[in-house]
Amino acid sequence: MKQRDMNEINAFILHCSANGPNSRIGAYEIRKYHTLPVSAGGRGWEDIGYHFVIKTDGTVEQGRKLEYQGAHCTGHNRLSIGICLVGGVDVSGQPQDNFTFLQFEALAMMLRELRKRWPKAVIYGHNEFANKACPVFDVPAFLKRYGIAKDPSRPEWDAKRWPHFRAKEFSGLWGEGDMPGTWANALDALEALRAAYGHPLVIAHSEWKESVPALIVDLRIPAADRQAVIRMAMEHGFSSARALSTGVRVYMGWE
């Protein structure tokens, strides 16, 4: 097994064991499967691939030692910690979110503790790196429910106090309930555009067209940068963009 510099760890990757509901297995059984010779139906590895296993009763078990690179996510093992929740398929072997409340509570507690040591690590589901259902449950929804940031360098924000933008007008776009999906998508696109542009964006005006639905945002952009910002806007999720006399108008939705 390959040892690694633990100061370089930058990701926690969540997995499921692909076992049926109410499974009682743990690290012992998974280690046995991972280390059995291929000829005996195993993986033939030196040790269990995950660093932690969370059983259905919420018990957290140590897997591979943290100082060793895991074997749980191809191309991302050296800098990550692999955490596996037992479960993830139904009785017919199809993906199913059958994890217990105790597992999610234990996972939340573990992630908070790991963050104390690796405060900049990003949390991923295995399906963000591979074309598979693992870990089956909705990772962003889980993190939101427990108040854990997926990426500490990009904390979740609400538009009314968005730190990256000097906004003149955000009012009246939505009520007390959830913001419209188009507006939420536009916020993500604006964040991507700001990062690509490399400068703060000054929002001169914003208008929500309920009948479309669409969001229109006018950005104050220096004349020399307008064509580049239009191109970047189209590359980073906006439906369309065009130049104004004072900057760039971007659209999310259909005009």
C-alpha contacts under 8 A as a table, 3 or more apart, distances in Angstrom:
res1	aa1	res2	aa2	distance
1	M	46	E	6.87
1	M	68	Y	6.44
1	M	69	Q	7.00
2	K	68	Y	5.60
2	K	69	Q	5.58
3	Q	67	E	5.74
3	Q	68	Y	4.41
3	Q	69	Q	6.02
4	R	67	E	5.88
4	R	68	Y	5.91
4	R	69	Q	6.25
4	R	78	R	6.91
5	D	8	E	5.76
5	D	9	I	7.66
5	D	67	E	7.28
6	M	9	I	5.55
6	M	66	L	7.64
6	M	67	E	6.21
6	M	79	L	7.93
7	N	118	W	7.87
8	E	79	L	6.10
9	I	78	R	7.71
9	I	79	L	4.37
9	I	80	S	5.43
9	I	81	I	7.44
9	I	118	W	7.09
9	I	121	A	7.00
10	N	79	L	5.74
10	N	80	S	6.02
10	N	118	W	7.10
10	N	120	K	6.49
10	N	121	A	4.13
10	N	122	V	6.30
11	A	79	L	6.52
11	A	80	S	4.57
11	A	81	I	6.40
11	A	121	A	4.61
11	A	122	V	4.72
11	A	123	I	5.79
11	A	124	Y	7.20
12	F	80	S	5.51
12	F	81	I	4.86
12	F	82	G	6.13
12	F	83	I	7.24
12	F	121	A	6.65
12	F	122	V	6.23
12	F	123	I	4.82
12	F	124	Y	6.22
13	I	73	C	7.92
13	I	80	S	6.71
13	I	81	I	6.14
13	I	82	G	5.06
13	I	83	I	6.20
13	I	123	I	5.97
13	I	124	Y	4.82
13	I	125	G	5.58
13	I	126	H	6.03
14	L	82	G	6.19
14	L	83	I	5.03
14	L	84	C	5.98
14	L	85	L	7.73
14	L	123	I	7.59
14	L	124	Y	6.17
14	L	125	G	4.82
14	L	126	H	5.83
14	L	135	P	6.16
15	H	82	G	7.22
15	H	83	I	5.95
15	H	84	C	4.46
15	H	85	L	6.16
15	H	125	G	6.62
15	H	126	H	5.81
15	H	134	C	5.66
15	H	135	P	4.37
16	C	19	N	7.91
16	C	84	C	5.05
16	C	85	L	4.72
16	C	86	V	5.70
16	C	87	G	5.97
16	C	88	G	5.64
16	C	134	C	5.80
16	C	135	P	4.66
16	C	136	V	7.17
17	S	84	C	6.28
17	S	85	L	6.19
17	S	86	V	4.93
17	S	87	G	5.60
17	S	88	G	6.58
18	A	86	V	7.12
18	A	87	G	5.39
18	A	88	G	4.78
18	A	89	V	5.35
18	A	93	G	7.81
18	A	95	P	7.72
18	A	134	C	7.97
19	N	23	S	6.34
19	N	86	V	6.40
19	N	87	G	4.35
19	N	88	G	5.77
19	N	89	V	5.57
19	N	90	D	7.68
19	N	93	G	7.86
20	G	23	S	5.80
20	G	87	G	5.46
20	G	88	G	6.48
20	G	89	V	4.97
20	G	90	D	5.04
20	G	91	V	5.63
20	G	93	G	7.18
20	G	98	N	7.91
21	P	87	G	6.00
21	P	88	G	7.52
21	P	89	V	7.03
21	P	90	D	6.22
21	P	91	V	7.25
21	P	98	N	5.82
21	P	99	F	7.70
22	N	56	T	6.79
22	N	87	G	7.54
23	S	56	T	6.96
23	S	86	V	7.11
23	S	87	G	6.58
24	R	55	K	6.97
24	R	56	T	6.70
25	I	28	Y	7.55
25	I	29	E	5.94
25	I	30	I	7.56
25	I	55	K	6.89
25	I	86	V	7.15
26	G	29	E	5.71
26	G	30	I	6.41
26	G	53	V	6.49
26	G	54	I	7.25
26	G	55	K	5.67
26	G	61	E	7.35
26	G	86	V	7.11
27	A	30	I	5.12
27	A	31	R	5.79
27	A	48	I	7.70
27	A	52	F	7.76
27	A	53	V	5.76
27	A	61	E	6.23
27	A	62	Q	7.17
27	A	63	G	6.07
28	Y	31	R	5.20
28	Y	32	K	6.19
29	E	32	K	5.05
29	E	33	Y	6.33
30	I	33	Y	5.12
30	I	34	H	6.11
30	I	48	I	6.57
31	R	34	H	5.06
31	R	35	T	6.00
31	R	47	D	6.23
31	R	48	I	4.29
31	R	49	G	7.65
31	R	63	G	7.70
32	K	35	T	5.32
32	K	36	L	5.93
32	K	42	G	7.80
32	K	48	I	7.61
33	Y	36	L	5.47
33	Y	41	G	7.64
33	Y	42	G	4.92
33	Y	43	R	6.60
34	H	42	G	5.55
34	H	43	R	4.71
34	H	44	G	6.16
34	H	45	W	5.69
34	H	46	E	7.90
34	H	47	D	6.62
34	H	48	I	5.46
34	H	49	G	7.02
35	T	42	G	6.27
35	T	43	R	5.93
35	T	44	G	4.80
35	T	45	W	4.68
35	T	46	E	5.77
35	T	47	D	5.69
35	T	48	I	6.72
36	L	40	A	6.24
36	L	41	G	6.87
36	L	42	G	4.35
36	L	43	R	6.09
36	L	44	G	5.18
36	L	45	W	7.38
37	P	40	A	5.25
37	P	41	G	6.66
37	P	42	G	5.22
37	P	43	R	6.20
37	P	44	G	4.26
37	P	45	W	7.78
38	V	41	G	5.05
38	V	42	G	4.69
38	V	43	R	5.29
38	V	44	G	5.26
39	S	42	G	7.19
45	W	48	I	7.24
45	W	49	G	7.91
47	D	64	R	6.51
48	I	51	H	7.75
48	I	63	G	6.12
48	I	64	R	5.76
48	I	71	A	7.66
49	G	63	G	7.48
49	G	64	R	6.49
49	G	70	G	5.21
49	G	71	A	4.18
49	G	72	H	5.36
49	G	82	G	7.70
50	Y	53	V	6.97
50	Y	63	G	5.63
50	Y	64	R	5.94
50	Y	70	G	5.99
50	Y	71	A	6.59
50	Y	72	H	6.02
50	Y	81	I	7.55
50	Y	82	G	4.84
50	Y	83	I	5.91
50	Y	84	C	6.50
51	H	62	Q	6.16
51	H	63	G	4.36
51	H	64	R	4.54
51	H	65	K	6.18
51	H	66	L	6.23
51	H	70	G	6.73
51	H	81	I	6.18
51	H	82	G	5.26
51	H	83	I	6.02
52	F	60	V	6.79
52	F	61	E	5.69
52	F	62	Q	4.84
52	F	63	G	4.84
52	F	64	R	7.31
52	F	82	G	6.60
52	F	83	I	4.83
52	F	84	C	6.18
53	V	60	V	5.81
53	V	61	E	5.15
53	V	62	Q	6.54
53	V	63	G	6.49
53	V	83	I	5.95
53	V	84	C	4.77
53	V	85	L	5.87
53	V	86	V	7.12
54	I	58	G	5.92
54	I	59	T	5.62
54	I	60	V	4.56
54	I	61	E	6.28
54	I	83	I	7.67
54	I	84	C	6.19
54	I	85	L	4.81
54	I	86	V	6.14
54	I	103	Q	6.27
54	I	106	A	7.44
54	I	107	L	7.44
55	K	58	G	5.35
55	K	59	T	5.26
55	K	60	V	6.53
55	K	61	E	7.77
55	K	85	L	6.40
55	K	86	V	5.35
55	K	103	Q	6.79
56	T	59	T	7.30
56	T	85	L	7.67
56	T	86	V	6.13
56	T	87	G	7.50
56	T	99	F	6.85
56	T	100	T	6.07
56	T	102	L	7.08
56	T	103	Q	5.90
57	D	100	T	7.47
57	D	102	L	5.96
57	D	103	Q	6.61
58	G	100	T	7.83
58	G	102	L	4.58
58	G	103	Q	4.37
58	G	104	F	7.70
58	G	105	E	7.41
58	G	106	A	5.63
59	T	103	Q	7.64
59	T	106	A	7.41
60	V	106	A	7.13
62	Q	65	K	7.32
64	R	68	Y	6.98
64	R	70	G	6.90
65	K	68	Y	5.73
66	L	69	Q	7.28
66	L	81	I	7.29
69	Q	77	N	5.84
69	Q	78	R	5.00
69	Q	79	L	7.56
69	Q	80	S	7.78
70	G	77	N	5.31
70	G	78	R	6.90
70	G	80	S	7.60
70	G	81	I	7.01
70	G	82	G	6.76
71	A	74	T	7.37
71	A	77	N	6.08
72	H	77	N	6.61
72	H	82	G	6.23
73	C	76	H	5.54
73	C	77	N	5.73
73	C	82	G	7.93
73	C	126	H	6.91
73	C	129	F	7.49
74	T	77	N	6.43
75	G	78	R	7.96
76	H	79	L	6.31
76	H	80	S	6.38
77	N	80	S	5.39
77	N	81	I	7.46
85	L	88	G	7.98
85	L	99	F	7.56
85	L	103	Q	7.14
85	L	135	P	7.88
86	V	99	F	7.47
87	G	97	D	7.80
87	G	98	N	6.33
87	G	99	F	6.10
88	G	95	P	5.74
88	G	96	Q	5.10
88	G	97	D	5.51
88	G	98	N	5.92
88	G	99	F	6.95
88	G	134	C	7.57
88	G	135	P	6.92
88	G	136	V	6.02
88	G	137	F	7.98
89	V	92	S	7.58
89	V	93	G	5.17
89	V	94	Q	5.05
89	V	95	P	4.29
89	V	96	Q	4.57
89	V	97	D	7.17
89	V	98	N	7.27
90	D	93	G	5.22
90	D	94	Q	5.41
90	D	95	P	6.37
90	D	96	Q	5.53
90	D	98	N	7.69
91	V	94	Q	7.49
95	P	133	A	6.72
95	P	136	V	6.31
96	Q	136	V	6.41
96	Q	137	F	7.90
97	D	136	V	5.74
97	D	137	F	5.31
99	F	103	Q	6.47
99	F	104	F	7.43
100	T	103	Q	5.19
100	T	104	F	6.58
101	F	104	F	5.23
101	F	105	E	6.15
102	L	105	E	5.06
102	L	106	A	6.09
103	Q	106	A	5.11
103	Q	107	L	6.04
104	F	107	L	4.94
104	F	108	A	6.08
105	E	108	A	5.23
105	E	109	M	6.28
106	A	109	M	5.14
106	A	110	M	6.09
107	L	110	M	5.04
107	L	111	L	6.10
108	A	111	L	5.23
108	A	112	R	6.26
108	A	143	L	7.95
108	A	146	Y	6.72
108	A	148	I	7.82
109	M	112	R	5.27
109	M	113	E	6.34
110	M	113	E	5.12
110	M	114	L	6.10
111	L	114	L	5.04
111	L	115	R	6.01
112	R	115	R	5.13
112	R	116	K	6.64
112	R	148	I	7.58
113	E	116	K	5.31
113	E	117	R	7.22
114	L	117	R	5.46
114	L	118	W	6.10
114	L	119	P	7.76
115	R	118	W	4.79
115	R	119	P	4.51
115	R	120	K	7.36
115	R	121	A	6.97
116	K	119	P	5.57
118	W	121	A	5.64
119	P	152	P	7.24
120	K	151	D	7.26
120	K	152	P	5.73
120	K	153	S	6.72
121	A	151	D	6.93
121	A	152	P	7.28
122	V	150	K	5.62
122	V	151	D	4.62
122	V	152	P	6.94
123	I	150	K	5.06
123	I	151	D	6.64
124	Y	128	E	6.62
124	Y	139	V	7.44
124	Y	150	K	7.42
125	G	128	E	5.64
125	G	129	F	7.85
125	G	134	C	7.07
125	G	135	P	6.02
125	G	139	V	6.24
126	H	129	F	5.70
126	H	130	A	6.36
126	H	132	K	7.81
126	H	134	C	5.63
126	H	135	P	6.10
127	N	130	A	4.94
127	N	131	N	6.01
127	N	132	K	5.40
127	N	133	A	5.78
127	N	134	C	5.48
127	N	135	P	6.85
128	E	131	N	7.83
133	A	136	V	5.06
134	C	137	F	7.79
137	F	142	F	7.94
138	D	141	A	5.42
138	D	142	F	6.20
139	V	142	F	5.03
139	V	143	L	6.17
140	P	143	L	5.14
140	P	144	K	6.11
140	P	150	K	7.25
141	A	144	K	5.10
141	A	145	R	6.08
142	F	145	R	5.14
142	F	146	Y	6.40
143	L	146	Y	5.28
143	L	147	G	5.89
143	L	148	I	4.91
143	L	149	A	6.54
143	L	150	K	6.76
144	K	147	G	5.00
144	K	148	I	6.18
144	K	149	A	7.42
145	R	148	I	7.87
149	A	152	P	5.68
149	A	155	P	6.22
149	A	156	E	7.08
150	K	155	P	7.82
151	D	154	R	5.43
151	D	155	P	6.43
152	P	155	P	5.42
157	W	161	R	7.18
157	W	162	W	6.07
158	D	161	R	5.97
158	D	162	W	6.03
159	A	162	W	4.83
159	A	170	F	7.27
159	A	187	L	7.49
160	K	170	F	6.45
160	K	171	S	7.90
162	W	165	F	6.13
163	P	166	R	7.78
164	H	191	E	7.89
164	H	194	R	7.99
164	H	200	P	6.33
164	H	201	L	7.56
165	F	200	P	5.91
165	F	201	L	5.44
165	F	202	V	6.10
165	F	203	I	7.22
166	R	200	P	7.53
166	R	201	L	6.74
166	R	202	V	5.12
166	R	203	I	6.37
167	A	170	F	6.78
167	A	202	V	6.12
167	A	203	I	4.85
167	A	204	A	6.86
168	K	202	V	7.87
168	K	203	I	5.95
168	K	204	A	5.58
168	K	205	H	6.48
169	E	203	I	7.26
169	E	204	A	6.95
169	E	205	H	5.54
169	E	206	S	5.98
170	F	173	L	6.58
170	F	206	S	6.55
171	S	174	W	7.79
172	G	175	G	7.15
173	L	179	M	7.94
173	L	207	E	7.15
173	L	208	W	5.65
174	W	177	G	7.44
174	W	178	D	7.67
174	W	179	M	5.61
174	W	180	P	7.07
175	G	178	D	7.64
175	G	179	M	7.43
179	M	183	W	6.54
179	M	184	A	6.51
180	P	183	W	5.30
180	P	184	A	6.36
181	G	184	A	5.02
181	G	185	N	6.10
182	T	185	N	5.11
182	T	186	A	6.13
182	T	213	P	7.28
182	T	214	A	6.55
182	T	215	L	6.98
182	T	252	M	6.39
182	T	253	G	6.38
183	W	186	A	4.90
183	W	187	L	6.28
183	W	214	A	7.79
183	W	215	L	6.31
183	W	252	M	7.45
184	A	187	L	5.18
184	A	188	D	6.58
185	N	188	D	5.21
185	N	189	A	6.24
185	N	252	M	7.59
186	A	189	A	4.89
186	A	190	L	5.97
186	A	215	L	7.43
186	A	237	G	7.81
186	A	238	F	7.18
186	A	252	M	5.76
187	L	190	L	5.04
187	L	191	E	6.18
188	D	191	E	5.13
188	D	192	A	6.29
189	A	192	A	5.04
189	A	193	L	6.04
189	A	233	A	7.74
189	A	236	H	5.80
189	A	237	G	5.38
189	A	238	F	6.54
190	L	193	L	4.91
190	L	194	R	5.99
191	E	194	R	5.09
191	E	195	A	6.25
192	A	195	A	5.15
192	A	196	A	6.18
192	A	236	H	6.16
193	L	196	A	5.04
193	L	197	Y	5.95
193	L	229	V	7.84
193	L	232	M	6.43
193	L	233	A	5.96
193	L	236	H	6.15
194	R	197	Y	5.11
194	R	198	G	5.90
194	R	199	H	6.27
194	R	200	P	6.38
194	R	201	L	6.37
195	A	198	G	5.14
195	A	199	H	7.44
196	A	232	M	7.06
197	Y	229	V	6.88
197	Y	232	M	7.58
201	L	219	L	6.59
201	L	220	R	7.12
201	L	221	I	7.68
202	V	219	L	5.63
202	V	220	R	5.38
202	V	221	I	7.66
203	I	206	S	7.30
203	I	217	V	6.89
203	I	218	D	5.89
203	I	219	L	4.69
203	I	220	R	6.35
204	A	217	V	7.72
204	A	218	D	5.53
204	A	219	L	5.69
204	A	220	R	6.23
205	H	217	V	5.89
205	H	218	D	5.14
205	H	219	L	7.40
206	S	215	L	7.24
206	S	216	I	5.54
206	S	217	V	4.38
206	S	218	D	6.22
207	E	215	L	5.88
207	E	216	I	5.13
207	E	217	V	6.55
208	W	213	P	7.46
208	W	214	A	6.06
208	W	215	L	4.65
208	W	216	I	6.41
209	K	212	V	5.84
209	K	213	P	5.38
209	K	214	A	5.15
209	K	215	L	6.13
209	K	216	I	7.81
210	E	213	P	4.70
210	E	214	A	6.80
211	S	214	A	7.89
212	V	253	G	7.37
212	V	254	W	6.31
212	V	255	E	6.67
213	P	253	G	6.25
213	P	254	W	6.90
214	A	251	Y	6.85
214	A	252	M	5.51
214	A	253	G	4.33
214	A	254	W	5.67
214	A	255	E	6.34
215	L	251	Y	5.74
215	L	252	M	5.18
215	L	253	G	6.56
216	I	249	R	6.91
216	I	250	V	5.92
216	I	251	Y	4.81
216	I	252	M	6.71
217	V	249	R	5.72
217	V	250	V	5.43
217	V	251	Y	6.57
218	D	247	G	7.12
218	D	248	V	5.87
218	D	249	R	4.41
218	D	250	V	6.50
219	L	246	T	7.99
219	L	247	G	5.57
219	L	248	V	5.23
219	L	249	R	6.15
219	L	250	V	7.82
220	R	246	T	5.86
220	R	247	G	4.48
220	R	248	V	6.64
221	I	225	D	6.50
221	I	226	R	6.04
221	I	246	T	6.78
221	I	247	G	4.27
221	I	248	V	6.37
222	P	225	D	5.49
222	P	226	R	6.44
222	P	246	T	7.60
222	P	247	G	6.43
223	A	226	R	5.40
223	A	246	T	7.62
223	A	247	G	6.78
224	A	227	Q	7.58
225	D	228	A	5.44
225	D	229	V	6.15
226	R	229	V	5.10
226	R	230	I	6.13
226	R	243	A	6.53
226	R	247	G	6.33
226	R	248	V	6.31
227	Q	230	I	5.05
227	Q	231	R	6.28
227	Q	243	A	7.40
228	A	231	R	5.15
228	A	232	M	6.18
229	V	232	M	4.94
229	V	233	A	5.91
229	V	248	V	7.53
230	I	233	A	5.09
230	I	234	M	6.42
230	I	241	A	5.56
230	I	242	R	6.31
230	I	243	A	7.33
230	I	248	V	6.91
230	I	250	V	7.94
231	R	234	M	5.35
231	R	235	E	6.34
232	M	235	E	4.93
232	M	236	H	6.09
233	A	236	H	5.19
233	A	237	G	6.62
233	A	238	F	5.69
233	A	240	S	7.66
233	A	241	A	6.69
233	A	250	V	7.24
234	M	237	G	5.95
234	M	238	F	5.27
234	M	239	S	6.77
234	M	240	S	6.22
234	M	241	A	6.81
235	E	238	F	7.50
237	G	252	M	7.96
238	F	241	A	7.19
238	F	250	V	6.67
238	F	251	Y	5.89
238	F	252	M	5.24
238	F	253	G	7.84
239	S	250	V	7.71
239	S	251	Y	5.60
239	S	252	M	5.18
239	S	253	G	5.95
239	S	254	W	6.93
240	S	250	V	5.98
240	S	251	Y	5.34
240	S	252	M	7.25
241	A	248	V	6.90
241	A	249	R	5.61
241	A	250	V	4.32
241	A	251	Y	6.15
242	R	248	V	5.76
242	R	249	R	5.47
242	R	250	V	6.68
243	A	247	G	6.04
243	A	248	V	4.53
243	A	249	R	6.24
244	L	247	G	4.91
244	L	248	V	5.21
244	L	249	R	6.47
251	Y	254	W	7.38
251	Y	255	E	7.35
